[in-house]
Amino acid sequence: MIALNSPVKPNLKKLYKLLEQVNSNGWFTNLGPMHKELTGRLEDYLGVKNLLLTNNGTSALQVAGRAIGSQSIISTPFSFVATVSAFKWQQDKVAFADIDPYSLNLCPQAVKTAYRKGCKADTLVATHVYGNPCDVTAIDELSEQNNFQIIYDAAHAFGVKINNQSILNYGDASTLSFHATKVFHTVEGGAIVFKDRVNYEKAEEIINFGIRPGQGVVNVGINAKMNEYQAAVGLVNLEEIDNILNHRAELFYAYRQGLKDIVTLPTWHPESNVNGAYMPIILEDKQQLERIIQTLDANNIQNRHYFSPSLDKIFVDSHNYGTPNSLRVSEGILCLPMHAHLSLDEVNHVVNIIKQLTLR
Ligand SMILES: *Cc1c(COP(=O)(O)O)cnc(C)c1O
């Protein structure tokens, strides 16, 4: 069987050494030495400042929203459910605007139209879906014209840059997920990168019950801290990250080269590197999708129909500015196997199986 995904397994010898240190310190959580080390290493590696570790990527979204003071969001219907449910959970109002049919990211023109039609959302939440950067320049411009803040869900975009600048440096906050299935992981975990130090400091209190050291409780908070065992896994995995990113990019290009004349592929941001987080293909309709799934299943090749359904079909009480592209794409989207342990031979095998189908 060729697995859809397979978590990076941390080097146990290295991990054991770090865990021995944790045990001998007796400092298991609450911003200990491993946490501090991982924060610094990630800031260096990613080229960012104001990075705050969290216990997962969903809490990262929630804490980012609280820290910048969001109450109503405009968002993409084409993402993992957490992008939107994180804000629904804290009673934010939600509005949906459509995606661009080529990049599959939130469409700036659709956002512009929504505001022209009276949208009052104070915050835009957009996903760099599959690690493909949003049109951050156009979104920045709209943010100035319409006075909204920006949170990017960058759960798929670890290591992604445009023009050699980390994609995490756009927007007021960007969130990462370090779940086991992601490009870089700490088993469960996440992070927020803030543009402004004040928001970082607010979030630092929020993830620790609203406590400011020396002053007691100054804010309504929650517990969203990353612990020392998780941070140790992160430190070990970070040592492998360049190899992993290179390997994933190689697989990604091999897939794209092999499939470009057979199925529709999302259009990538022209100034971006790729991190090979996912391998999405777009089929014309449900029939074509079912044919390909049947064939892949019969050949023991795992695949997943995501992201589907379009999130406006789940959150039906949200304001909807029309999402025809998202509704159509979510019917025909399919992700092929993509992970650090996948080989180039396996990718070529999957490509050949799909080629035999003569979809076009
Ligand atoms: C994985 C993911 C999340 C949630 O992250 P967790 O760490 O699993 O909580 C949020 N948004 C997107 C787009 C994701 O893919």
The ligand as an SDF file (V2000), in Angstrom:
LIG
                    3D

 15 15  0  0  0  0  0  0  0  0999 V2000
   -4.0350   21.0190   10.3870 C   0  0  0  0  0  0  0  0  0  0  0  0
   -4.7450   22.2990   10.1440 C   0  0  0  0  0  0  0  0  0  0  0  0
   -5.2660   23.0790   11.1960 C   0  0  0  0  0  0  0  0  0  0  0  0
   -5.3470   22.5840   12.6000 C   0  0  0  0  0  0  0  0  0  0  0  0
   -4.1630   22.3280   13.2050 O   0  0  0  0  0  0  0  0  0  0  0  0
   -4.1000   21.3380   14.4540 P   0  0  0  0  0  0  0  0  0  0  0  0
   -2.6820   21.4510   14.8840 O   0  0  0  0  0  0  0  0  0  0  0  0
   -4.4590   19.9700   13.9780 O   0  0  0  0  0  0  0  0  0  0  0  0
   -5.0500   21.8600   15.4820 O   0  0  0  0  0  0  0  0  0  0  0  0
   -5.7980   24.3170   10.8960 C   0  0  0  0  0  0  0  0  0  0  0  0
   -5.8710   24.7630    9.6350 N   0  0  0  0  0  0  0  0  0  0  0  0
   -5.4250   24.0430    8.6010 C   0  0  0  0  0  0  0  0  0  0  0  0
   -5.5300   24.6130    7.2210 C   0  0  0  0  0  0  0  0  0  0  0  0
   -4.8740   22.7720    8.8150 C   0  0  0  0  0  0  0  0  0  0  0  0
   -4.4830   22.0300    7.7770 O   0  0  0  0  0  0  0  0  0  0  0  0
  1  2  1  0
  2  3  1  0
  2 14  2  0
  3  4  1  0
  3 10  2  0
  4  5  1  0
  5  6  1  0
  6  7  2  0
  6  8  1  0
  6  9  1  0
 10 11  1  0
 11 12  2  0
 12 13  1  0
 12 14  1  0
 14 15  1  0
M  END
$$$$
